[in-house]
Amino acid sequence: MKRIDDLDVAGQVVLLRADLNVPMDGGTITDDGRIRASLPTITALTARGARVLICAHLGRPTGEGYAARAAAGPSLRPVAARLRELLGRPVPLAGDVAGESAAALAAGLGDGDAGLLENVRFEPAETSKLDAERTGLAARLAALATRYVGDGFGALHRKHASVYDVPALLPHAAGDLVIAEIAVLRQLTSDPPRPYVVVLGGAKPSDKLAVIGNLLGRADRLIICGGMSYTFLAAQGYEVGQSLLEADQIPQVTEVLAEAARRGVDVVLPVDLVAADRFAPDADHRVVAVGDFPADRESLDMGPASRALFAQKLADAKTVFWNGPAGVFEFPAFSAGTLALAEAISRVSGLTVVGGGDSAAAVRQLGFPADAFTHISTGGGASLEYLEGRPLPGLSALEADG
């Protein structure tokens, strides 16, 4: 796979597929981690005289046709504004994705300049399952540039036009972020130092059962927390009340627990939970043992005994992969579990990988510096699919000759 140093980019219009899909509250960016993670590749290209035309998506706009999606939003205007602040230079935003405004922006870039195309998912063809529709958009995007750099790691698991189809049409290379992400994931799937502890949280076990199944042959210890732990607890016969539960996944979870036992993998679940009377930041709550959970309450965090247990199970780790918060960390009253988990992982002296998505947002929101962990990923879904052993279409496209 070629790197950007292998491309002649001076004076060339480089279509840079970045991952700028940041969380938003209205028109305000709540976590700019993915924008910051894209800066090294952008600056490396502009420093070499490239004319960088950035392509990215934001959210999942819906509607019949481009006009409907563009009207519904979200626009990349807030992202362009944040890029200008971080880069300290103009970053003009095109009024469309691959139309007249985009062509004018590309033609107007000078050596070392950077500009941003509008949200590529305004184009229905970007996410189409029909090859002909995707390749049509890919041809329009490729016509804007003379080189392609794929640096949107968080989108590599998508067979989308700007990720999968454009690289076949231009000389291409992987950006620095993609190179770094893949290097870390290969460490996790080759021969990681042991004990190797995988920590999985977040909402639903259905999203992560395939990863668990693949990692049972590699991990020594599996810590399950957050919303997905309630299905695991229910599979063991515990009452979980009104907590998030995927009842239809209980048979699969039971199989996973049995397979872990056969392989000698230590599965660690919460032993106490924070039971709330409703899902709200000011909800009445109390700590209860997992065997005493009230049927009329829902768990929004794990309790102090679980926090101590998880810290103990992480203390001797040499490799840790963590994906998914331990509770509703966005509510201060229910952030203690995620905070304790992050603190315990930050004390591990070996390889520590925070697997993107909500986990990455959580450690930043809770005030942890980036160097508290070996690597904070930008792509939760892409990381998980790689760890499942599934091919990433965007990665395959970058690895192809071109």
C-alpha positions as CSV (number, residue, x, y, z in Angstrom):
1,M,0.0,0.0,0.0
2,K,1.5,3.3,-1.1
3,R,1.9,6.2,1.4
4,I,1.6,9.9,0.6
5,D,5.4,10.1,0.4
6,D,5.2,7.8,-2.7
7,L,3.0,10.2,-4.6
8,D,4.2,13.2,-6.6
9,V,1.8,15.8,-5.3
10,A,3.4,19.2,-5.9
11,G,1.1,21.3,-8.0
12,Q,-1.4,18.5,-8.2
13,V,-5.0,18.6,-7.1
14,V,-5.2,15.9,-4.5
15,L,-8.7,14.6,-3.6
16,L,-8.3,13.8,0.1
17,R,-11.0,11.5,1.5
18,A,-11.0,12.4,5.2
19,D,-13.3,11.4,8.1
20,L,-14.7,14.6,9.5
21,N,-17.9,13.0,10.7
22,V,-18.0,14.8,14.1
23,P,-20.8,14.8,16.6
24,M,-23.0,17.9,16.5
25,D,-25.5,19.6,18.8
26,G,-27.5,21.7,16.4
27,G,-24.8,23.6,14.5
28,T,-22.2,23.2,17.2
29,I,-19.4,20.6,17.0
30,T,-19.2,18.8,20.4
31,D,-16.0,16.8,19.8
32,D,-13.5,17.8,17.1
33,G,-11.3,14.8,17.6
34,R,-11.7,13.5,14.0
35,I,-10.9,16.9,12.6
36,R,-7.7,17.2,14.6
37,A,-6.7,13.6,13.6
38,S,-7.0,14.6,9.9
39,L,-4.7,17.6,10.3
40,P,-1.3,15.8,9.9
41,T,-2.2,14.5,6.5
42,I,-3.6,17.8,5.3
43,T,-0.6,19.8,6.5
44,A,1.8,17.2,5.1
45,L,0.2,17.5,1.7
46,T,0.0,21.3,1.6
47,A,3.6,21.6,2.8
48,R,4.6,19.7,-0.3
49,G,2.7,22.0,-2.6
50,A,-0.4,19.9,-3.1
51,R,-3.7,21.6,-3.9
52,V,-5.8,19.7,-1.3
53,L,-9.5,19.2,-2.1
54,I,-11.0,17.5,0.9
55,C,-14.0,15.2,0.6
56,A,-15.9,14.1,3.7
57,H,-19.4,13.2,5.0
58,L,-21.4,14.3,8.0
59,G,-24.3,12.4,9.5
60,R,-26.7,10.4,7.4
61,P,-28.8,12.8,5.3
62,T,-31.9,11.2,3.8
63,G,-34.3,12.2,1.1
64,E,-35.1,11.5,-2.6
65,G,-32.3,13.1,-4.6
66,Y,-29.5,15.6,-4.0
67,A,-31.7,18.7,-3.4
68,A,-33.8,17.0,-0.7
69,R,-30.7,15.8,1.2
70,A,-28.9,19.1,0.9
71,A,-32.0,21.0,2.2
72,A,-32.3,18.6,5.1
73,G,-28.6,18.9,6.0
74,P,-26.3,18.7,7.8
75,S,-23.9,20.9,5.9
76,L,-20.1,20.8,6.4
77,R,-20.1,24.6,7.1
78,P,-19.2,24.2,10.8
79,V,-16.5,21.7,9.9
80,A,-15.0,24.2,7.4
81,A,-15.0,26.9,10.0
82,R,-13.2,24.6,12.5
83,L,-10.7,23.6,9.9
84,R,-9.9,27.3,9.3
85,E,-9.4,27.8,13.0
86,L,-7.1,24.8,13.4
87,L,-5.1,25.3,10.3
88,G,-4.9,29.1,10.6
89,R,-5.6,29.6,6.9
90,P,-8.6,29.9,4.6
91,V,-10.5,26.7,3.8
92,P,-13.3,27.6,1.3
93,L,-16.3,25.3,1.2
94,A,-17.9,24.4,-2.2
95,G,-21.6,24.8,-2.6
96,D,-21.9,21.2,-3.9
97,V,-20.1,17.9,-4.0
98,A,-19.0,17.4,-7.6
99,G,-20.8,20.1,-9.5
100,E,-20.0,23.6,-10.9
101,S,-19.1,25.0,-7.5
102,A,-16.8,22.1,-6.7
103,A,-15.1,22.4,-10.1
104,A,-14.6,26.1,-9.6
105,L,-13.1,25.5,-6.1
106,A,-10.7,22.9,-7.5
107,A,-9.6,25.1,-10.3
108,G,-9.0,28.1,-8.0
109,L,-6.8,26.3,-5.5
110,G,-3.1,27.3,-5.5
111,D,-0.1,25.3,-4.5
112,G,-0.4,24.6,-0.7
113,D,-4.1,25.6,-0.5
114,A,-6.9,23.5,0.9
115,G,-10.6,23.5,0.2
116,L,-13.6,21.4,1.3
117,L,-16.4,19.9,-0.8
118,E,-19.9,19.8,0.6
119,N,-21.2,16.7,2.4
120,V,-20.6,13.9,0.0
121,R,-23.6,12.0,1.3
122,F,-25.8,14.7,-0.2
123,E,-25.2,12.6,-3.3
124,P,-27.4,9.5,-3.1
125,A,-25.0,7.7,-5.3
126,E,-22.3,7.9,-2.6
127,T,-23.9,5.1,-0.6
128,S,-25.7,3.3,-3.4
129,K,-25.6,-0.5,-3.6
130,L,-25.6,-0.2,-7.4
131,D,-22.1,-0.2,-8.9
132,A,-23.1,1.9,-11.9
133,E,-24.5,4.7,-9.7
134,R,-21.4,4.8,-7.4
135,T,-19.0,4.7,-10.3
136,G,-20.8,7.6,-12.0
137,L,-20.3,9.8,-8.9
138,A,-16.7,8.5,-8.6
139,A,-16.0,9.6,-12.1
140,R,-17.3,13.1,-11.4
141,L,-15.2,13.3,-8.2
142,A,-12.1,12.0,-10.0
143,A,-12.5,14.6,-12.7
144,L,-11.8,17.3,-10.1
145,A,-8.4,16.0,-9.2
146,T,-5.2,14.3,-10.4
147,R,-4.3,12.3,-7.3
148,Y,-6.3,10.6,-4.5
149,V,-5.4,10.1,-0.8
150,G,-7.6,7.9,1.4
151,D,-7.3,9.1,5.0
152,G,-10.9,8.5,6.2
153,F,-10.2,5.4,8.3
154,G,-13.7,5.6,9.9
155,A,-15.3,5.1,6.5
156,L,-13.0,2.3,5.2
157,H,-15.6,-0.4,6.0
158,R,-18.0,1.2,3.6
159,K,-18.3,0.4,0.0
160,H,-19.0,4.0,-0.9
161,A,-18.1,5.9,-4.1
162,S,-15.6,8.3,-2.5
163,V,-14.0,5.5,-0.5
164,Y,-14.1,2.4,-2.7
165,D,-14.6,3.5,-6.3
166,V,-12.5,6.7,-6.7
167,P,-9.1,5.1,-5.9
168,A,-9.4,2.9,-9.0
169,L,-9.5,6.1,-11.2
170,L,-6.5,8.0,-9.9
171,P,-3.0,7.4,-8.7
172,H,-3.6,6.9,-5.0
173,A,-2.1,6.4,-1.6
174,A,-3.1,5.9,2.0
175,G,-2.9,8.9,4.4
176,D,-0.9,9.0,7.6
177,L,-4.0,8.4,9.7
178,V,-4.9,5.2,7.9
179,I,-1.4,3.9,8.1
180,A,-1.3,4.5,11.8
181,E,-4.7,3.0,12.5
182,I,-3.9,-0.2,10.5
183,A,-0.5,-0.6,12.2
184,V,-2.1,-0.6,15.6
185,L,-4.9,-3.0,14.6
186,R,-2.4,-5.4,13.2
187,Q,-0.6,-5.4,16.5
188,L,-3.9,-6.4,18.2
189,T,-4.5,-9.2,15.7
190,S,-1.0,-10.7,15.3
191,D,0.8,-11.6,18.5
192,P,0.0,-8.9,21.2
193,P,1.8,-9.0,24.5
194,R,-0.2,-10.8,27.2
195,P,-2.3,-10.7,29.2
196,Y,-4.5,-9.3,26.4
197,V,-7.7,-7.7,27.8
198,V,-10.6,-6.7,25.6
199,V,-13.1,-4.2,27.1
200,L,-16.4,-3.9,25.3
201,G,-19.3,-1.6,26.3
202,G,-21.8,0.6,24.5
203,A,-25.4,-0.1,23.7
204,K,-26.0,-3.5,22.0
205,P,-24.3,-6.9,22.0
206,S,-25.6,-7.6,18.5
207,D,-23.1,-5.0,17.2
208,K,-20.2,-6.7,18.8
209,L,-20.9,-10.5,19.0
210,A,-18.9,-11.2,15.8
211,V,-15.9,-9.3,17.3
212,I,-16.2,-11.2,20.5
213,G,-16.3,-14.5,18.6
214,N,-13.2,-13.7,16.6
215,L,-11.3,-12.4,19.7
216,L,-12.1,-15.4,21.9
217,G,-9.2,-17.1,20.2
218,R,-6.8,-14.2,21.0
219,A,-7.9,-12.4,24.2
220,D,-7.1,-13.7,27.7
221,R,-9.8,-11.7,29.4
222,L,-13.1,-10.1,28.2
223,I,-14.6,-7.3,30.2
224,I,-18.3,-6.5,29.3
225,C,-19.8,-3.3,30.5
226,G,-22.3,-0.6,29.5
227,G,-25.6,-1.3,27.9
228,M,-24.5,-4.6,26.3
229,S,-23.7,-6.0,29.8
230,Y,-27.4,-6.2,30.7
231,T,-28.1,-8.8,28.0
232,F,-25.1,-10.8,29.3
233,L,-26.5,-10.5,32.8
234,A,-30.0,-11.5,31.6
235,A,-28.4,-14.6,29.9
236,Q,-27.1,-15.6,33.3
237,G,-30.6,-15.3,34.8
238,Y,-30.3,-11.9,36.4
239,E,-33.1,-9.4,36.6
240,V,-32.2,-6.2,34.7
241,G,-35.5,-4.3,35.0
242,Q,-36.0,-1.6,32.4
243,S,-32.4,-1.6,31.4
244,L,-31.4,-1.7,27.7
245,L,-31.9,-5.3,26.7
246,E,-31.7,-7.3,23.5
247,A,-33.8,-10.3,24.5
248,D,-33.5,-11.9,21.1
249,Q,-29.7,-12.0,21.5
250,I,-29.8,-14.0,24.7
251,P,-29.3,-17.4,22.9
252,Q,-26.2,-16.0,21.0
253,V,-24.8,-14.5,24.2
254,T,-25.3,-17.8,26.0
255,E,-23.3,-19.5,23.3
256,V,-20.5,-16.9,23.5
257,L,-20.3,-17.4,27.3
258,A,-20.1,-21.2,26.8
259,E,-17.4,-20.9,24.1
260,A,-15.4,-18.5,26.3
261,A,-15.5,-21.1,29.1
262,R,-14.3,-23.8,26.8
263,R,-11.4,-21.7,25.7
264,G,-10.5,-20.5,29.2
265,V,-11.2,-16.9,28.5
266,D,-12.1,-15.0,31.6
267,V,-15.4,-13.1,31.0
268,V,-15.9,-10.3,33.6
269,L,-19.3,-8.7,34.1
270,P,-20.5,-5.9,36.5
271,V,-21.3,-7.0,40.0
272,D,-23.3,-3.9,40.9
273,L,-25.2,-1.3,39.0
274,V,-26.6,2.2,39.3
275,A,-30.3,1.8,39.2
276,A,-32.2,4.9,38.0
277,D,-35.9,5.7,38.0
278,R,-35.7,7.1,34.5
279,F,-33.3,8.0,31.7
280,A,-32.5,11.6,32.7
281,P,-29.4,13.5,34.0
282,D,-31.2,14.2,37.3
283,A,-32.8,10.8,37.7
284,D,-33.1,9.4,41.2
285,H,-30.6,6.6,41.5
286,R,-29.0,4.1,43.9
287,V,-26.4,1.4,43.8
288,V,-27.6,-2.2,43.9
289,A,-26.0,-5.6,43.5
290,V,-26.7,-7.4,40.3
291,G,-28.7,-10.0,42.2
292,D,-31.0,-7.3,43.7
293,F,-31.9,-5.2,40.7
294,P,-35.4,-3.7,40.9
295,A,-37.8,-4.5,38.0
296,D,-39.0,-1.0,37.8
297,R,-35.6,0.7,37.3
298,E,-33.0,0.9,34.6
299,S,-29.2,0.8,34.9
300,L,-27.3,3.9,33.6
301,D,-23.9,3.0,35.0
302,M,-21.9,0.4,36.9
303,G,-21.3,0.7,40.7
304,P,-18.2,1.1,42.8
305,A,-17.6,-2.7,43.3
306,S,-17.7,-3.2,39.5
307,R,-15.3,-0.3,39.1
308,A,-12.8,-1.9,41.6
309,L,-13.2,-5.3,40.0
310,F,-12.5,-4.0,36.5
311,A,-9.5,-2.1,37.6
312,Q,-8.1,-5.2,39.2
313,K,-8.7,-7.2,36.0
314,L,-6.8,-4.5,34.1
315,A,-3.9,-4.1,36.5
316,D,-1.7,-6.8,34.9
317,A,-2.6,-6.2,31.3
318,K,0.0,-5.7,28.6
319,T,-2.4,-5.1,25.8
320,V,-5.9,-3.5,26.0
321,F,-8.5,-2.8,23.4
322,W,-11.5,-0.8,24.6
323,N,-14.6,0.0,22.6
324,G,-17.8,1.4,24.2
325,P,-18.5,3.4,27.4
326,A,-19.5,1.8,30.7
327,G,-22.5,4.0,31.3
328,V,-24.3,7.2,30.1
329,F,-21.1,9.2,30.5
330,E,-22.8,12.3,28.9
331,F,-24.8,12.6,32.2
332,P,-22.3,13.6,35.0
333,A,-24.2,11.6,37.6
334,F,-23.6,8.5,35.5
335,S,-20.1,9.0,34.2
336,A,-18.2,7.4,37.1
337,G,-18.0,4.0,35.5
338,T,-16.5,5.2,32.2
339,L,-14.2,7.6,34.1
340,A,-12.9,4.7,36.3
341,L,-12.4,2.5,33.3
342,A,-10.5,5.1,31.4
343,E,-8.3,5.7,34.5
344,A,-7.5,2.0,34.9
345,I,-6.6,1.6,31.2
346,S,-4.5,4.8,31.3
347,R,-2.4,3.2,34.0
348,V,-1.6,0.1,31.9
349,S,2.1,0.2,30.8
350,G,1.6,-1.7,27.6
351,L,-0.3,-1.2,24.4
352,T,-3.7,0.6,25.0
353,V,-6.1,1.3,22.2
354,V,-9.3,3.2,22.6
355,G,-11.5,2.0,19.8
356,G,-13.1,5.1,18.4
357,G,-16.7,6.3,18.5
358,D,-18.2,7.0,21.9
359,S,-15.1,5.7,23.7
360,A,-12.9,8.3,22.0
361,A,-15.5,11.0,22.7
362,A,-15.7,9.9,26.3
363,V,-12.0,10.1,27.1
364,R,-11.8,13.6,25.6
365,Q,-15.0,14.8,27.4
366,L,-13.7,13.4,30.7
367,G,-10.5,15.3,30.3
368,F,-7.9,12.7,29.4
369,P,-5.0,13.9,27.3
370,A,-4.3,12.0,24.1
371,D,-1.0,10.6,25.4
372,A,-2.8,8.8,28.3
373,F,-3.3,6.0,25.8
374,T,-1.1,4.5,23.1
375,H,-3.7,5.1,20.4
376,I,-7.2,6.7,20.2
377,S,-8.9,5.4,17.1
378,T,-11.1,7.6,14.9
379,G,-13.2,4.7,13.6
380,G,-15.3,2.5,15.9
381,G,-17.1,0.6,13.2
382,A,-14.1,0.2,11.0
383,S,-12.0,-1.0,13.9
384,L,-14.5,-3.5,15.0
385,E,-14.9,-5.0,11.5
386,Y,-11.1,-5.3,11.1
387,L,-11.0,-7.1,14.5
388,E,-13.8,-9.4,13.3
389,G,-11.5,-10.4,10.5
390,R,-13.7,-8.9,7.8
391,P,-12.2,-7.2,4.8
392,L,-12.5,-3.4,4.7
393,P,-13.6,-2.4,1.1
394,G,-11.8,1.0,1.3
395,L,-8.6,-0.6,2.5
396,S,-8.7,-3.1,-0.3
397,A,-9.1,-0.2,-2.8
398,L,-6.1,1.6,-1.3
399,E,-4.0,-1.6,-1.5
400,A,-4.7,-2.1,-5.2
401,D,-2.1,-0.8,-7.6
402,G,-2.8,2.6,-9.0
